Amino acid sequence: MIPLDQHPSGRHFLQIPGPSPVPDRILRAMSLPTIDHRGPEFGRLGLKVLAGIQQIFRTRHPVVIYPASGTGAWEAALVNTLSPGDAVLMYETGHFASLWKKLAERIGLAPEFLALPGVDAATGLPWSWRKGVQADLIEQRLRADTGHAIKAVCVVHNETSTGVTSDIAAVRRAIDAAKHPALLMVDTISGLASADYRHDEWGVDVTVSGSQKGLMLPPGISFNAISPKALEASKSAKLPRSFWAWDEIVEMNRQGYWPYTPNTNLLYGLSEALDMILEQGLDAVFARHRRWAEGVRGAVRAWGLPIQCADASVYSPVLTGVITPQGVDADAIRKLIHERFDLSLGTGLGKVKGRMFRIGHLGDCNDLTLMAALSGVEMGFKLAGVAIAGSGVQAAMEHFAAHPQAAPLRAAA
Ligand SMILES: *Cc1c(COP(=O)(O)O)cnc(C)c1O
C-alpha cells in the first residue's frame, strides 16, 4: 500500500521554480502508447516538435533535443564548440552559473569567473547574487584579451537560484563593442517559454534549455539552439563527444528522426506544450508571468522582507527570492510549510542557503494557486514566529483583483 503521506487529500502545491506543475493536458498526451521511433508517425512527430521549438527559441536555425536533463545540454553546448584547455569567460550570477562553471572545469576547460564584488551589508548576501550580469565588466575583460584567448562567454539568462534575469542583448553588444570573436552561450533553462527570449535577434550562439520549467513538462529532455557560427565552430572543436555530438543529430533531424532512441513520450508532451504555448502566443505567455511576478513581489513587500533581486529592471518573471531576517533559518520555515500545508517552496542554494527561499510562479499557475501559495507562506511565517510588517496575502489579492489579465480567462456566456 502507498503510505498516506504520499497522497494527502487535495492537491500538492508545487511552487518551486522547476519542475513546475504539469498540466493534465500534457500528462494525458504523454500517456499515449510509445511508438516505433523509426516509423512514419514518429517522423511526423519529430518534424512537428523540431519546428515548434524553433518558434519558442525565436530562431530559424537548428535546435537539438536531448533525452537528458538540463545539465546534459550544458555539457553539450561546451563539448560541441570548444577544445581542451580553452579559456571561457563565465559570470557568477548565482548557484546555476557556479554549477555550469564547475562542469566546464571538469571537462577540461579553463573557465574564468567574473563577478560583481562586495557583499550587501544589510542582508549579508553577495551583490553578484542580487544583480544580473554587468555587461561592462564583460566588455572590459574582452578588450584586455587582445590575443583572443577567450573562446566563449557563458551567462545565465534567468538565474533560478536568485530570481534575477540578465540582459542578454547587452552582453551581445559588449562582445561586439570589444570586437571579440568569442561565442556567446546562454543558459535559459528556467527562462524559456516564461521570460522573453530571442536566440537569433540577440545574437546568441548556443542557447541551453530544459523541459521542466516554462515548458511545463516533466524533467528529461533538454535543448541546444545553435547559430551558424556555433555549428561552424563544432567542425574544429576537439573536446571528445559522441552522445552529445550535434552533427549526426542535426543530419537525422532533417527527416524528423534521431541517431538513437529519443524520449518518445516526452516528445508527445512537448508537442502538446507547443500547441498550448503557441495557441496563446508567446507575448501573452510572457505577460502572464510578469503579472504573476508583480503580484508575488507585492506580497513580499507587504511582509516587509527584501526581494533577493536588488535591481528592479531585471526582476525574474519566473520566480521570486525572499530573504528571511538574519538569524531566521529559511529552510526551517520551508519545512514547516511543507509539513503543515503540502506546499513546496524552493530552497536557498549555495551561498544563500538558509538565508532565503524561492517562490516559483511559472507555467501552469493561476491567480488562485498563487494566492494559495502566498497564504501558505504567510501562515508559515506566523507559525515560525517571524515578524512580518503586514499581510502579503491581502496585498496580492488587491493586486490581482485590480490588474485583470489582458484577455479574459473564459469567453463571455
Ligand atoms: C534547472 C536549471 C539547471 C539544471 O537543469 P537540470 O535539468 O536540473 O539538469 C541549470 N540551469 C538553470 C538556470 C536551471 O534553472
The ligand as an SDF file (V2000), in Angstrom:
LIG
                    3D

 15 15  0  0  0  0  0  0  0  0999 V2000
   17.1570   23.7610  -13.5360 C   0  0  0  0  0  0  0  0  0  0  0  0
   18.3470   24.5100  -14.0190 C   0  0  0  0  0  0  0  0  0  0  0  0
   19.5280   23.8750  -14.4090 C   0  0  0  0  0  0  0  0  0  0  0  0
   19.7530   22.3930  -14.2510 C   0  0  0  0  0  0  0  0  0  0  0  0
   18.9500   21.6410  -15.0210 O   0  0  0  0  0  0  0  0  0  0  0  0
   18.7210   20.0830  -14.6790 P   0  0  0  0  0  0  0  0  0  0  0  0
   17.5460   19.7630  -15.5210 O   0  0  0  0  0  0  0  0  0  0  0  0
   18.4760   20.0010  -13.2000 O   0  0  0  0  0  0  0  0  0  0  0  0
   19.9420   19.3480  -15.0690 O   0  0  0  0  0  0  0  0  0  0  0  0
   20.5450   24.6600  -14.9270 C   0  0  0  0  0  0  0  0  0  0  0  0
   20.4310   25.9790  -15.0310 N   0  0  0  0  0  0  0  0  0  0  0  0
   19.3320   26.6280  -14.6340 C   0  0  0  0  0  0  0  0  0  0  0  0
   19.2710   28.1190  -14.7640 C   0  0  0  0  0  0  0  0  0  0  0  0
   18.2620   25.9190  -14.1160 C   0  0  0  0  0  0  0  0  0  0  0  0
   17.1580   26.5680  -13.7110 O   0  0  0  0  0  0  0  0  0  0  0  0
  1  2  1  0
  2  3  1  0
  2 14  2  0
  3  4  1  0
  3 10  2  0
  4  5  1  0
  5  6  1  0
  6  7  2  0
  6  8  1  0
  6  9  1  0
 10 11  1  0
 11 12  2  0
 12 13  1  0
 12 14  1  0
 14 15  1  0
M  END
$$$$
